[in-house]
Amino acid sequence: MIITQDITKLYGKQKALDKVSFEIKDHTIVGILGPNGAGKTTLLRILTGYMPPTEGRAELMGIDIRNDIKKIQKNIGYLPEHNPLYLSMYIKEFLNFVANIYKIGNKKQRIDEVIEMVGLQNEINKKINQLSKGYRQRVGLAKVMLHDPPILILDEPTSGLDPNQIIEIRDLIKTLGKKKTVLLSTHIMQEVEYMCDRVIILNNGKIVADSLTKDIGIYQANQIKIEVRFDKRADVNFFNSLIGVISYQALPNNSYEILAENDAKVNEQIFEKAIKNNLKILELKIDKLNVEDVFHHLTQ
């Protein structure tokens, strides 16, 4: 459904994207992660035809973006990071305007459907400039789904939403992913873990990780995360003396999180040194690295 080959984008001498290549299958939700300036928004703008790549090529639905961008744009729903809306219009008035652009048949029924899908029923008599940022984001989502495109490209889709709204929009995107291909960018790790089948991590314009979300830990397969809680605070030298510890940080309630080499048997060392230091271990847990752990390691 979506293919990129060596996509590169230059702004003057600055390289925003550097030979980015991937393939995304139908009915998949893919999260693009990366720190500010990693190239996420630039990549989405290229795929939606809002700017050309300096080098490389991209295809959506088998169509090269250089050959027929208008046809591609008819088959995608794009929600940019800064959601553009006509603030002086009422919600239904705005959606009717968009429906006319796409020449949607049975407009009234489709508008009512998307209003219900994004949860705008209680705000329907308001102008867009009377809405909170969260509800304006919902109007943007309604707009991009109005023509029922097979591909949705969403740049920070839950930006500005409150916790309850975030859960609702996450559930909506997850449901849409059963019938559509969804490519979204986000800074929120929990969103990727909850919504996305696959995660692509960008750093300095390059792909540094590309994996099924459940398998992202393979990028640091030789490392583990250990959480330990003692009956009192441990001395700094306690952790510095452990062989195989990469880093550690103190947490509340006499707890510590340790990143360690997988084969160093750090947990056994903790038990031995706890006895010598008169520390009682109240809890010890060993985990594989999650999306957030891998993200921090690959982008710092």
C-alpha positions as CSV (number, residue, x, y, z in Angstrom):
1,M,0.0,0.0,0.0
2,I,2.8,2.4,0.9
3,I,6.4,2.0,-0.4
4,T,9.3,4.4,-0.1
5,Q,12.8,3.9,-1.6
6,D,15.7,6.0,-0.5
7,I,13.7,9.1,0.2
8,T,16.0,12.0,0.9
9,K,15.1,15.6,1.6
10,L,17.5,18.6,1.8
11,Y,16.7,22.0,3.1
12,G,19.7,23.9,1.7
13,K,22.7,21.9,3.1
14,Q,20.7,20.4,5.9
15,K,19.5,16.8,5.4
16,A,16.1,16.3,6.9
17,L,15.7,12.8,5.6
18,D,18.5,10.4,4.6
19,K,17.6,7.4,2.4
20,V,14.4,6.4,4.1
21,S,13.0,3.1,2.8
22,F,10.1,0.9,4.0
23,E,7.0,-0.9,2.9
24,I,3.6,-0.8,4.7
25,K,0.9,-3.4,4.0
26,D,-2.8,-2.9,3.8
27,H,-4.9,-2.6,7.0
28,T,-1.9,-1.9,9.2
29,I,-1.3,0.8,11.8
30,V,2.3,2.1,11.7
31,G,3.6,4.6,14.2
32,I,6.5,7.0,13.3
33,L,8.5,7.9,16.4
34,G,11.3,10.3,16.7
35,P,12.6,13.4,18.6
36,N,11.9,16.9,17.4
37,G,13.7,17.5,14.1
38,A,14.0,13.8,13.3
39,G,12.1,14.2,10.0
40,K,8.7,12.8,10.9
41,T,6.6,15.7,9.6
42,T,8.8,16.1,6.5
43,L,8.2,12.4,5.6
44,L,4.4,12.7,6.0
45,R,4.4,15.8,3.8
46,I,6.3,14.1,1.1
47,L,3.9,11.1,1.2
48,T,0.9,13.3,0.9
49,G,2.3,15.4,-2.0
50,Y,2.7,18.6,-0.1
51,M,6.4,18.7,-0.9
52,P,8.7,16.7,-3.3
53,P,11.6,14.6,-2.1
54,T,15.1,15.7,-3.2
55,E,15.9,12.1,-4.1
56,G,14.2,8.8,-4.0
57,R,10.7,7.7,-4.8
58,A,7.4,6.8,-3.1
59,E,4.3,4.9,-4.1
60,L,0.9,4.8,-2.5
61,M,-1.6,2.2,-3.9
62,G,0.8,1.5,-6.6
63,I,0.9,5.1,-7.9
64,D,4.2,7.0,-7.9
65,I,3.8,10.3,-6.2
66,R,5.7,12.0,-9.0
67,N,3.2,10.8,-11.7
68,D,-0.3,11.3,-10.3
69,I,-0.4,13.1,-6.9
70,K,-4.0,14.2,-7.4
71,K,-5.2,10.6,-7.6
72,I,-3.2,9.8,-4.5
73,Q,-4.7,12.7,-2.6
74,K,-8.2,11.5,-3.4
75,N,-7.4,8.3,-1.7
76,I,-5.7,9.6,1.5
77,G,-6.9,11.4,4.5
78,Y,-4.2,13.8,5.8
79,L,-4.4,15.4,9.2
80,P,-1.4,17.8,9.6
81,E,0.1,18.7,13.0
82,H,-1.4,22.2,12.8
83,N,-5.0,21.3,12.0
84,P,-6.3,23.8,9.3
85,L,-10.0,24.7,9.8
86,Y,-12.4,27.5,8.8
87,L,-13.1,28.7,12.3
88,S,-16.0,30.9,11.4
89,M,-18.0,27.9,10.1
90,Y,-20.4,25.7,12.0
91,I,-19.2,22.0,12.2
92,K,-21.8,20.7,9.8
93,E,-21.4,23.7,7.5
94,F,-17.6,23.0,7.3
95,L,-18.1,19.2,6.7
96,N,-20.6,20.0,4.0
97,F,-18.1,22.3,2.4
98,V,-15.5,19.5,2.4
99,A,-18.0,16.9,1.1
100,N,-18.7,19.2,-1.9
101,I,-15.0,19.4,-2.7
102,Y,-14.8,15.5,-2.7
103,K,-18.2,15.3,-4.5
104,I,-19.5,12.8,-1.9
105,G,-22.9,11.3,-2.7
106,N,-25.5,11.1,0.1
107,K,-23.6,13.9,2.0
108,K,-26.0,14.2,4.9
109,Q,-25.8,10.5,5.9
110,R,-22.0,10.5,5.6
111,I,-21.6,13.7,7.6
112,D,-23.8,12.3,10.4
113,E,-21.7,9.0,10.4
114,V,-18.4,10.7,10.9
115,I,-19.8,13.1,13.5
116,E,-20.9,10.1,15.5
117,M,-17.6,8.3,14.9
118,V,-15.5,11.1,16.3
119,G,-17.9,12.0,19.1
120,L,-19.0,15.5,18.0
121,Q,-22.7,15.0,18.6
122,N,-22.9,17.3,21.7
123,E,-21.0,20.1,20.0
124,I,-22.8,20.1,16.7
125,N,-24.5,23.5,17.0
126,K,-21.3,25.4,17.7
127,K,-19.0,27.2,15.4
128,I,-15.5,25.8,15.2
129,N,-14.0,28.9,16.9
130,Q,-16.2,28.1,19.9
131,L,-14.6,24.6,20.3
132,S,-11.8,23.6,22.6
133,K,-8.6,22.4,20.9
134,G,-9.5,18.8,21.6
135,Y,-12.8,19.1,19.8
136,R,-11.2,21.0,16.9
137,Q,-8.9,18.0,16.5
138,R,-12.0,15.8,16.3
139,V,-13.4,18.1,13.5
140,G,-10.1,17.5,11.7
141,L,-10.4,13.8,12.1
142,A,-14.0,13.9,10.7
143,K,-12.7,15.9,7.8
144,V,-10.0,13.4,6.8
145,M,-12.4,10.5,7.1
146,L,-15.3,12.1,5.3
147,H,-14.5,10.7,1.8
148,D,-13.7,7.3,3.3
149,P,-10.1,7.0,2.1
150,P,-8.2,3.7,2.3
151,I,-5.1,5.5,3.7
152,L,-5.0,7.8,6.7
153,I,-1.9,9.8,7.4
154,L,-2.1,11.5,10.8
155,D,0.5,13.9,12.3
156,E,0.1,14.0,16.1
157,P,-3.6,13.0,16.0
158,T,-4.2,13.2,19.8
159,S,-2.4,16.6,20.2
160,G,-4.4,18.8,22.6
161,L,-6.9,16.1,23.8
162,D,-7.6,15.4,27.4
163,P,-7.0,11.9,28.8
164,N,-10.6,10.7,28.2
165,Q,-10.6,12.1,24.6
166,I,-7.2,10.5,23.9
167,I,-8.6,7.0,24.9
168,E,-11.6,7.5,22.6
169,I,-9.5,8.6,19.6
170,R,-7.0,5.8,20.2
171,D,-9.9,3.3,20.1
172,L,-11.3,4.9,17.0
173,I,-7.9,4.8,15.2
174,K,-7.4,1.2,16.3
175,T,-10.9,0.3,14.9
176,L,-10.1,2.2,11.6
177,G,-6.9,0.2,11.2
178,K,-8.9,-3.0,10.7
179,K,-10.2,-1.6,7.3
180,K,-7.6,1.1,6.5
181,T,-3.9,1.7,6.4
182,V,-2.9,4.2,9.0
183,L,0.4,6.0,9.3
184,L,0.7,8.3,12.2
185,S,3.4,10.3,14.0
186,T,3.5,10.7,17.7
187,H,5.7,11.6,20.7
188,I,3.6,9.4,23.1
189,M,5.1,5.9,23.6
190,Q,1.9,4.5,25.1
191,E,0.0,5.4,21.9
192,V,2.4,3.3,19.8
193,E,2.2,0.3,22.2
194,Y,-1.6,0.5,22.4
195,M,-2.5,1.3,18.7
196,C,0.3,0.4,16.4
197,D,1.1,-3.0,14.8
198,R,4.5,-1.7,13.8
199,V,6.9,1.1,14.9
200,I,9.5,3.0,12.8
201,I,11.9,5.2,14.8
202,L,13.6,8.1,13.0
203,N,16.6,9.9,14.3
204,N,18.5,12.6,12.4
205,G,16.6,11.7,9.3
206,K,17.5,8.0,9.3
207,I,15.5,4.9,10.3
208,V,17.2,3.5,13.4
209,A,14.5,0.9,14.2
210,D,11.7,-0.8,12.2
211,S,9.9,-3.6,13.9
212,L,6.6,-5.1,14.9
213,T,5.7,-3.3,18.1
214,K,5.7,-6.5,20.1
215,D,9.2,-7.3,18.9
216,I,10.8,-3.9,19.3
217,G,13.0,-5.2,22.1
218,I,15.1,-7.1,19.5
219,Y,17.0,-3.8,18.9
220,Q,18.5,-4.2,22.3
221,A,18.2,-8.0,22.7
222,N,21.4,-8.2,24.7
223,Q,20.0,-5.8,27.4
224,I,17.4,-6.2,30.2
225,K,15.7,-3.8,32.6
226,I,15.7,-4.6,36.3
227,E,13.4,-2.9,38.8
228,V,14.4,-3.5,42.5
229,R,12.9,-2.1,45.7
230,F,14.8,-2.2,49.0
231,D,13.7,-1.5,52.6
232,K,15.9,1.6,52.6
233,R,17.9,3.8,50.2
234,A,21.0,2.1,48.7
235,D,24.4,3.7,48.6
236,V,25.6,5.0,45.2
237,N,28.6,2.6,45.4
238,F,26.1,-0.3,45.5
239,F,25.3,0.1,41.8
240,N,28.7,1.3,40.7
241,S,30.2,-2.0,41.9
242,L,27.8,-4.2,39.9
243,I,29.4,-5.7,36.8
244,G,27.3,-5.4,33.6
245,V,25.3,-2.4,34.7
246,I,24.9,0.1,31.8
247,S,22.9,2.8,33.7
248,Y,20.6,3.1,36.7
249,Q,18.2,5.7,38.1
250,A,16.6,6.2,41.5
251,L,12.8,6.0,41.7
252,P,10.4,6.8,44.6
253,N,10.0,4.4,47.6
254,N,13.6,3.1,47.7
255,S,13.2,1.7,44.2
256,Y,15.7,1.7,41.4
257,E,15.6,1.0,37.6
258,I,18.7,-0.7,36.2
259,L,19.6,-1.2,32.5
260,A,22.0,-4.1,32.3
261,E,23.7,-6.6,30.0
262,N,21.6,-9.6,29.6
263,D,24.3,-12.2,30.3
264,A,25.9,-10.4,33.3
265,K,23.7,-12.1,35.9
266,V,23.1,-8.7,37.6
267,N,20.2,-10.0,39.5
268,E,22.4,-12.5,41.3
269,Q,24.9,-9.8,42.1
270,I,22.1,-7.7,43.6
271,F,21.1,-10.5,45.9
272,E,24.7,-11.0,47.1
273,K,25.5,-7.4,47.6
274,A,22.2,-6.7,49.3
275,I,23.1,-9.2,52.0
276,K,26.6,-7.6,52.5
277,N,25.1,-4.1,52.7
278,N,22.3,-5.1,55.1
279,L,19.6,-4.3,52.6
280,K,16.3,-6.3,52.3
281,I,15.0,-6.8,48.8
282,L,11.2,-6.2,48.9
283,E,10.7,-6.6,45.2
284,L,12.7,-7.5,42.1
285,K,11.4,-7.6,38.6
286,I,13.2,-8.3,35.3
287,D,11.7,-7.1,32.0
288,K,12.5,-6.9,28.3
289,L,12.9,-3.4,27.0
290,N,9.7,-1.7,25.8
291,V,9.2,1.0,23.0
292,E,10.2,3.8,25.4
293,D,13.4,2.1,26.5
294,V,14.5,1.4,22.9
295,F,13.5,4.9,21.8
296,H,15.6,6.6,24.4
297,H,18.6,4.4,23.7
298,L,18.5,4.9,19.9
299,T,17.8,8.6,19.9
300,Q,20.1,9.9,22.6
